Amino acid sequence: MSSVGRVFDALLRLYPADYRARFAEEMRATLAGADRDGSCACLELTGLLRGIVVEWTAKLTCDAAARGRHLPDCRKMRPIGVTRVEWARWL
């Protein structure tokens, strides 16, 4: 893993857990796409830092029921049709 990838993973852990569980893979794919396209990974890291501040601000200042941004904790729910073994591998 590149140094940018390690920094990205470290910053990703700073997101609220519900947000991270829902969007971590998509965010990693975006960074990988930026590396393949030759785009500046620094821009992605800057966006990640901004996103951390925005998500924690929203989470800490608004009531979850009022803001409509409350994400379910996917780590605690097993989707219908997914076996326990499959679910355990995903976690």
N, C-alpha and C positions, 0 to 999 in steps of 0.2 A: 504494500500500500504506500502511496506517495505521501510526502509530508503534508500536502494540502488535504489529502484524504483523512489523515490522522487529526489534523486541526478541525476539519469539518465534523468528524465523528465526536470529537470532544465538545464542540459547540452545540451539536445536536442534542447532547445529553442535558443541556441547559434549558431546553424547551419544557413546558409543562408535560407531564407524563401522558395525559390523554391526547394531546396534540401530537406528541412524538410517536405514540403507538399508531396513530392514524395516518401520519404523513411521512414518516422517516424513509420508507423505501422510495417513495416518489421523489423526495428531496435528494436522496443519494443518486437516483437515476438522472436527475437534472444536472448534478455536478459531473457525473460521468459523461453526459452529453456535451457539457461545456468543454471538458478535456478533449473529447474526440473532435469537436468542431474547431478547436483552437481558440475558443473564446477565453476571455480572461476569467480564470477561476476566482480571482480576487473579487470580482463583482458578485459572484455567487456567495462568497464568504461574507461580504459586506451586507448583502441581502439577508443572509442568515442571522447576522448580529442584529439587524433592524427587526427582523421577525421575532427574535427572542424577547426584545424589549416590548414590542407591540403585544404579543400574546400574554406575557406576564402582566402587563398593565391592564389589559382587558380582563384577565382572570381575577386580578386582585381588586379592581375598582368597580366591577359591575356584578350585580346579582346574576347568577347563572340562568335562572328562569327568565329574567327580564331581557338579557342580551341575546338570547337565542344562539349563542356560540358554544354552549356546553356540549362537549362531545362525550359520548358514553365511553367508559373504560373498557376498550375492546379486549384488554388482557384478562378480564374477568368473565367474559361471555364467550361461549362456544357456539358458533353459528349452527343452525339446523342443517343436517346432512353432512357435517364434518365429524369424523370419528374422534375419539379422545386421543388416539395415537397421532393422527394427522395434526390435531390442534396442539399437542405437546411439541411436535417438531417445529411448528411455526413459532411457538414462544421461544 
